[in-house]
């Protein structure tokens, strides 16, 4: 059982003995804050959005090993940028999955603006991510419109109050949903003079109402080439009274170090500078062979012996791989995305099966097959014993000999089931 009190950001008493590492695997962002500039990086600069390198998931796994060797007091593996984790959901969830396999003893943590968190709340819980931070700067769209230049939801860009309202709605949904799944939630609020400083306590009240566990009031750190570059940085005379007022509604974090996206070590002894070379070296590691990066095969099966379930009707997928004797064994079962959410269902399935070279199902629609194959996952319709199909697949044989029917052509299971299977 993990000791969740060993998260130094959520528990001040742990800050002197427990460290964290931020894995910079999320370069893209889906909002533009008027205080954020991710273009600059200085090893002596400590602020969110800054990182000396960006890692792929497999590189982050190697870097995690190196960090733990050099700093065994690390108890938390987190992702906080340099963009937003859920503007990079595939990379982030794959990283979390790799960490869960190699370092299940670690506490897993994510920090997001909340815009795209709701579709992935089940995955967050299933991957044992126990702590999530949502940055909520306003609960009034009029004030939010002053803080955000634009909000990008999918391929649509929103501005002004419309964008701020959408962001707020998603943040509320995210906090409620995460708490319903047993996740600890911290709300970060940037204190911006003349913009939201007189509004901060209302954010605290809302965070408490939603069930958040703790709030972190972070004074604005003005960054050049941003709309708020000329605003003053709030001092203790501003922040301390706000924390006192906010603390009447929700517990306050008072030891924040405004961590970089590649922060590592104890909060009071950050080692991102000394480990910068290690981070950059890991960012240059070449991808492993397909045998190493996609060693598994996902199978839609009712009982674990035959390939006999329709892709759209499968509630879970069995993950198979080679064993040391040269045969095959089931590694684990993974839940399928919930039915009825359209193309996003297949995007999420492709993300969850990123370590699989192929999917085997008795039938599937054209749309899911396309999404899977665009993600580099071969999608085969087949029937018969799982062991026989795996032997043919791994040996490079012709999978058509197992084909049950052409994907998406004929068959009542592909017509109007409401499962989003086509």
PyMOL commands that set and color helices and strands:
alter all, ss='L'
color gray80, all
select helices_A, chain A and resi 4-6+12-14+57-70+85-87+89-102+118-126+141-147+160-180+200-210+236-246+276-283+290-293+311-313+343-352+366-374+386-394+399-402+412-414
alter helices_A, ss='H'
color red, helices_A
select strands_A, chain A and resi 19-22+31-33+74-79+107-112+129-135+148-153+156-158+184-191+214-219+252-253+264-266+269-270+296-299+306-307+316-322+328-335+356-361+378-381+384-385
alter strands_A, ss='S'
color yellow, strands_A
deselect
rebuild
show_as cartoon
